């Protein structure tokens, strides 16, 4: 007899958000593919699964995945301008002070160099915690055939990406999103190393300009300005992420991200 295993609500949400992000962030990658998810009937997901009865043909069975996970809307706290309280306050919407990596999504198909997100108490840009990621950037050259159908596996490790699903709709129109990035490990290669912010919402994928990460052991702020052009491109943001690129150079170490915020 076949069995049915329903995914947890958190895993279901992460899978769906990851698929949406993948479609926008990797649309130009020949190796990218997004599986079909049927929206279902009556508000329930419908997936092709093994049915709990005998027979040679699988059928679509509605799965009640339970209530979706929720969180309070992300907000930026206001810090005092003077005194000890002002010195200890971090004006960030995501500062990892709760010690959690909840709602972080797996990397997109083609940007695999960053992995294993976990909170760390050192170093931090502000407060007691930051997000730490293992970094494994791999070398590529013309023979790697990157961006071609038969590209080398190392091409997926030219860049690294980490993103966070936003469960309560967020409007960042006319705001500047920022994050702090820190690299720790051996000396950086001579050619440019860069980072950028991106968001995914009603206006699709919006990416910031690549900004240089000059050396290890220092925090560097990266920014993404979201325009107010009347089309509300920053409305209904559902994913916020950071992407780091070594542009085909090898480097293994650690990357830290802290103080994701907007103003």
Secondary structure, 3 states (H helix, E strand, C coil): CCCCCCCCHHHHHHHHHHHHHHHHHCCCCCCCCCCCCECCCCCCEEEEECCCCCCCCCEEEEECCCCCCCCCCCCCCCCCCCHHHHHHCCCCCECCCCCCCCCEECCCCCCECEEEEEEECCCCCCCCCEEEEEEEECCCCHHHCCCCCCCCHHHHHCEEEEEEEEEEEECCCCCEEEEEEEEEECCCCCCCCEEEEEEEECCEEEECCCEECCCCCCCEEEEEECCCCCCCCCCCEEEEEEEEECCCCCEEEEEEEEEEEEC
